[in-house]
Amino acid sequence: PQKIWDYIFEKYSIPKESFFDPCPLFPKWDGLKIPWKKLNFVNPPYTLKEKFIEKALVEAEKGRVSLFLLPSHTSRPWFHTIQSMFPLDFLKFRVTFVGSKFHSMDYHFMVWIN
């Protein structure tokens, strides 16, 4: 969503064009099977978020950095793993995803995995 890209640019001064997206809305590849680029933006499908987090940790060992947009599911083990390893940036607004009329019911946060 454009609001996310505006937030990223405002907070980190990194334009959208600088990021590789390993899991775009209409993928032409399997982001879990390809090598990622040096700088990645990852908004994973909710059903695969743990697998994408695991992949980002492997990619980080190769010097690749990933910025994730994730739902604040604080009761999930993956949330506590991430929280214990990296600082979380909780968004102060609700996200409205492309193709949706309404904002998400979940609050979201961003986290750099590096």
C-alpha positions in Angstrom: 0.0 0.0 0.0 1.2 3.5 -0.8 0.7 4.6 2.8 3.3 2.0 3.8 5.8 3.2 1.2 5.3 6.8 2.3 5.9 5.8 5.9 9.1 3.9 4.9 10.4 6.9 3.0 9.5 9.3 5.8 11.1 7.2 8.5 14.1 5.6 6.8 14.6 7.8 3.7 14.6 4.7 1.4 12.5 4.9 -1.8 10.3 2.0 -2.9 12.5 1.4 -6.0 15.4 0.5 -3.7 13.6 -2.7 -2.5 13.2 -6.1 -4.0 9.9 -7.8 -3.2 10.3 -11.6 -3.0 6.5 -12.1 -2.6 4.7 -9.5 -4.7 0.9 -9.6 -5.0 1.0 -11.5 -8.3 4.3 -13.4 -8.1 6.1 -14.8 -11.1 8.4 -16.8 -8.9 8.4 -18.6 -5.5 10.0 -16.2 -3.1 11.0 -19.0 -0.8 13.1 -20.7 -3.5 14.9 -17.8 -5.1 17.9 -15.8 -3.7 16.9 -12.4 -2.4 18.5 -9.1 -3.2 20.6 -7.0 -0.9 17.6 -4.9 0.3 14.1 -6.5 0.4 10.6 -5.5 1.4 8.5 -8.5 2.6 4.8 -8.4 3.1 4.3 -12.2 3.2 1.0 -14.0 2.7 -0.4 -14.6 6.2 -0.4 -18.3 5.6 3.4 -18.3 4.9 4.7 -15.6 7.2 6.7 -18.0 9.3 8.4 -19.6 6.3 9.3 -16.1 4.9 10.7 -15.1 8.3 12.8 -18.3 8.3 14.0 -17.5 4.8 14.9 -13.9 5.8 17.1 -15.2 8.6 18.9 -17.4 6.1 19.3 -14.5 3.7 20.6 -12.3 6.5 23.5 -14.7 7.0 24.4 -13.9 3.4 24.4 -10.1 4.2 20.9 -9.4 2.8 18.6 -7.1 4.7 14.8 -7.4 4.8 12.1 -5.1 6.0 9.0 -7.0 7.0 5.4 -5.8 7.3 3.7 -8.2 9.7 0.5 -8.4 11.8 0.8 -7.9 15.5 -0.2 -11.5 16.5 1.4 -11.3 19.9 0.1 -14.8 20.9 2.1 -16.5 18.2 5.6 -18.0 18.9 7.1 -16.4 15.7 6.2 -13.0 17.1 8.2 -13.6 20.3 11.1 -15.0 18.3 11.2 -11.9 16.2 10.7 -9.6 19.2 13.6 -11.1 21.0 16.0 -10.7 18.1 15.1 -7.4 16.4 13.5 -4.0 17.4 9.9 -3.7 16.3 8.3 -0.6 14.8 4.6 -0.6 15.5 2.5 1.4 13.1 0.3 4.0 14.5 -2.3 3.5 11.7 -4.3 0.6 10.3 -3.2 -0.7 6.9 -5.6 -0.9 4.0 -4.3 -3.4 1.5 -4.6 -3.1 -2.3 -8.0 -4.2 -3.5 -9.7 -3.8 -0.2 -12.2 -1.1 0.7 -11.5 -1.5 4.4 -8.5 -1.4 6.6 -7.1 -4.6 8.2 -8.6 -5.6 11.5 -5.0 -6.3 12.7 -2.5 -3.8 13.8 0.8 -4.1 12.0 4.5 -3.6 12.8 7.6 -3.4 10.7 10.9 -5.1 11.6 14.3 -5.1 9.9 15.8 -8.6 9.7 19.6 -8.3 9.2 
